[in-house]
Amino acid sequence: MAMEAARVVKPGQILARELEARGWSQKDLAEIMGRPIQAVNEIVGGSKQITPNTAHELAQVFGTSPEFWMNLETNYRLHLAQKEPGSSDIPRRSRVYNLAPVKELIKRGWIKTPDSINELEKRVCSFLEIASPEEEPAFEVAVSRRHSVERGPVDAAQIAMLKRAEHLAAAQKVGRFDRKKFRAAIPQLLDCAKDAKSAARVPKFLMDLGVHFVIVPSLPQSFLDGATFNPAGNPIVALSLRYDRIDNFWFTLMHEVAHVDGAHRGIFIDNDIKQDAKGSEEKEADASAQDWLIEATRYQAFVRAARPYFSRRSIVTFAQEIGRHPGIVLGRLHHEQAVHYAHLRPMLERVRPILAGWVDVAHA
């Protein structure tokens, strides 16, 4: 427990005692310092603060240090500030804002606008499914990240997105999940990757297989592309469409599908999805997603034949041969720097308009 002084003395009280000890009046002190009598009256009465200049003058008058008078003034003003109405709410609000990006939760309508600190705590705790702000949001299994494992603002945004994904998934009706059946259906899922419009079939396809599918747009500073969790029940695949491109959509989706297929234990928060993965399960998911989308042998043969110039026509022709959208092939070439990142970008179609009905939108 923090200790505090039992009694905080006004600087003016100390000053009055010094005057009394010397038999001086406040007028005498005003004349010694060359100050108006009213200024001395206000300092003694506590309505006027001791400034650094005044502290230096008082130190010269009474043979003390300027710090002595400044410390008296600072301690007294801090004591008054602590007594201000609402000051005890500050650490409570700070704790809640550390738990979740409160403004975004309100903006998106995930919680209602609170009218008090008590309501704020209650609504954020309810959203995060914790009993009090002293608790940390918990999931059934450990969280696995591609990068930092330090708890911070980024994690608060990611956890809020995971909770929102959980809430959305809870409202969905999905089929019974059978991992063998799911694995056998992956080639059919990939049939949806032949053109942009077929992405609209993905949500129902997964849900019929017992996998929840949700799209939660990124919160600021979350840097989340996708996530997979709840392996003990019906898995949840959550995407953010942070990069609204067909190549990113399919790679992120198949990366999450690989986590489900591999029965990877944990909550996988995948941010900066195109960066090199570190953990073994992340590397496995990356490799599976890459090979499912474009079979390695055929891709390598294409690269050898087309190098050094990858024309739009050659990419489109190869994409048609393997039954994939050309943007998926181009995204792989961009990632491997075989084609400059700025080239042929109109081929990277957007998918958000196609999946608009599945995107969780703000309704505040």
N, C-alpha and C positions, 0 to 999 in steps of 0.2 A: 504494500500500500504506500502511495506517495505521501510524504510528510509535508506539512505546511506550517508556517509560523502561527502560533496561537493568537498573536496580536500584531497587527501592522500599524506602526505609528506614522501619523502625518508628518512630513518634513517640517511643517509650520510649528508643530508642537515642540520639536527639538530646537527649532530656532527661538521660540518663545522662552524656553528654559535657559538657553545661552544668554539671552538678553536679561532675564531675571537674575542670573548668576552674576552679571556684571553691573547690574543696577541701571541698565540702559532702557530707554523707551524705544518704541518703533520709530519715532521721529529722529532719535539719535542715530539709529542704524541707517535711516534714509539719508541723513546728512553725511555720515561717514562714507557711504557708497556713492553718494551723488545721485541718488534716485528719488523720484517723487514718493512722498509718504504713502500715497495710494497703492503704489506697487508693492511696498513692504507689507502693508495691511493685507493685500490679496495673497501674498506668499504665506504669511502667517496663518491666514484663514483657510488656505488650501484651494482657493479658487484660481490661483495663478501658479503655473508649473515653474519649477526651477530649471532654467535653461543652462547649457554649458557655460555661457558668459557669467550668469548669476552665480553658478557653482564656483567659478574661479574667484569671483569677488568675495563670496562668503568665506572661502578658504583663506583668503588674505586677511579678512577681518578677524576670524576666530582661530587662526593658526592650525587649520586642519588641511586635508587634501580635497581637491575638487571632486575626486571620486566618492568621498564620503557623502557629499550632498547629492551627487547624481544617483548613487545607489539607493539613498533614502527615497528619492523621487521615483525612480524606476520601480522599486519594490511596492511602493504605495499605489502607483498607477496600474501595475499588473494585478494587484489585489482588487482594485476597483473593477478592472476589466473582467476578472473571473466571476464577479458578482452580477455582471450584466445579464438580463433575461435572455435565455436561448444559448448562452455560451456553452452550456453542458451538452447541447445537441450537436456541437461541431464534431467531436470524436465519433459520435454515433453515425452521423452522415458520412464521415470519412470512411468508416468501416463498410458501410453499405456500398459506397461508390467503388471501393476496392473489390467488393464481391462481384459486381456486375456493372456494365455500362448503362447506368440508370437512364440517362437522357434518350438513348437509343431504344431501350425497352419501352419507354413511354411513347416515343415518336412512332414506333411500329405497332403500338397498341397491344403489346405483350403484357403490359400491366397498365392499370388505370392511373391517371394523375393523382398522386397523394396530396392530402391537405395538411399533413402533419408528419413529423419524423416517425411517430408510431405507425402511421399508415404506410409510410415508405418502407420501414423495416418489414412490416407484415406482408406487403405485396411482393417485395423482392424475395423474401424467404419462401413464400408460397410458390413463386415462379421457379426458384431453384430447388424446391422440395427439401428445405432444411428447417430445423426447429427454431433456430435463432441466428442472428448475424455472427455469433461467435463460432459457428460451425463452418466447415468448408464443404462446398458442394461435392457429393460423393456419387460414384457410379459403382456398379456391382463388381467391375473388374478394373484392373489398372489401365491407365491411359498410356498409349504409346505414341510418341511424336517423332516426326522426321528430323526435327532440329532440337531447339532448346527444351529442357525439362524444368526450367526455373519458373516458379509461379509468379505471374506479373500481369500487367494490363492486357497483354495479348491473350493470355490464358483466360482471363475473365471474359473477354469477348468470345473466345472459342467455346468455353463452357456454356455461355448463354445460348450460343447457336445450337450446341448439342441438346440442351434442355428444350429449346424450341422444337428441334427435330423430334425429340421424344414425345412432346405434346401433340405434334401433328400426326406422328405415327400411331399414337394411341387412339386417334379418331378414325383410323383406316381399318377396313376389313380386308384381310389377306388370307390366302389359302394356307394349307398345312405345309410347313417347310420340311423337305426331305433332301438332304445334301446330295445323294446319288442322282436323284431326279434333276436337281438344280444343275449339277455338273453336266449331265447329258444334254441339257437344254441350252448350254452356252453357245453352240454353233448356230442355233436358231436366233438367239439374241443378236449375234453378230450379223445376221441377215439384215437387221435394221440399220446397219452401218453403210449400206450401199448408196443411200441418198439422204439428204437433209431431212425431208419430210417424214421419213420412216422413224426418226427419233421419237415421234409422237406415240409410237407403239411401245416404247420401252417401259414406262411406268406400269401399265396394266400387265405387261408380260412378266415383270418381276413380281408384282403383287399376286398374280395367279400362282406363282411358284413359292409364295409364302415369305417374300422379302418386301419389307416396307421401302417405299421410295419417296423421298421428300426433297424439295429444293428450298433452301433457306438462304436468301441473298446475304453476302458477306456483311458483317458489322465492321465499322472502321477499326483498323489495327488488328483484325483477326487473321488475315492472310490465309484463310482456310479455303481450299479447293474442294475437298471432300472428306467424308468420315464414314467409318463403318463400326457398328457396335451392336450389343445385345446378341452375342453368338449363342447364348444358352436357350434363347427362344426364337422368335421370328426376327431374323437380322434386320437391321435398319441401315440403308444406304442413303446418305445425305450428300447432296451436291450444293454448291453455292453459285455456280456459273460466274465466278469471279472474272474469269476470262471467257467472254461469250464468243467462243469459236468452236467449230465442229471438231477440230482436232483435240482441243483441250477437253471438251465434253466427253468424247469417246475414250481418251486415254484415262481420264480420271474415273469414269464409270467402270471401265474394265479393271483398273487398279483396285477399286473397291470390291468388284466382283471376285477378284483373285483372293482378297482377304476372306470373303465368305466361303469361297470354294475350298480354300486351304484350312478352314476352321481355325484361323488365327485367333488366339486368345488375347483380348484386350480391346480397348477403344482406340481405333486408329484415326488420328487427326492428321490429315495429309494436307500440308501447306507447301507452297512452291513445288507443286507436283512434278514439274519437269526438271527439278534439281536432282542431283545424284542422291539416292537413298543411302542410309547408313546401316540400319538394322537388317538382319538377315531376312525377316519376314517382309520388310519393305522392298528389299532387293528382289525377293521372290515375286512379289506382287508386280513390281515394275517389269520384270522379265516376262511374266505371264501375259500382262496387258499388251506388251509390245509384240510378242509372238502371236497372240490371238488375233490382233488387228492386222498384222502383216507377217506372214510366215517368213522366217529368217532366210531360208535358202532362196526363195523367190525374190525377196527384197534385195539380197546381195547380188543376185544375177542382174536385176534391173539396174542397180547402181553401177555395176561394172559396164553394162552396155550403154548407159546414158551419159556417163562421165565424159568430159568435164562440164557439159552443158545440159541442164535439165530443163527442157522446154515445157511449156504448158501442155502441148499435145502429148508428149511422151508420158507426162505424169497422169493425164486423163486416161490415156490408153492402158497404162499399167493398172490404174485404179479399177477400170472396167473389167480387166482380166481377173482380178482377185475379188471383185464384188465389194469394193469399198469406195466411199466418197473420196474424190481427189484431194480434198483438204486434209484427210487423214494421212495420206502419203506425203503431202507437202509439209505437214506438221512434223513428221519424222525426219524429213530432209532438213528442215529448219533446225530441229533439235540437234542433229548431228553435224550441223554447219556445212552440209554439202551444198545447200542453197542459202544465200544471204537472207537473213531474217526479214528484210524489207521487201524482198522480191515475191511477186505473185500473190500478195496478200488478199486480193479480192476473191481468191479461191476458198478462203477460210470463212465459210458462211456462218451466220449467227444461228443459234439454236433456241435462244430464249423466246422469240416470237412463236416458235413451233410448240414449245412446252409452257406457254404462258399460263395455261390453266392449272399448272402444278407449282407455279412459283408463289411462295408465301409473300404476300404484299402487305405493306403497312396500311392499317385501317384506323389509325388514331384520328 
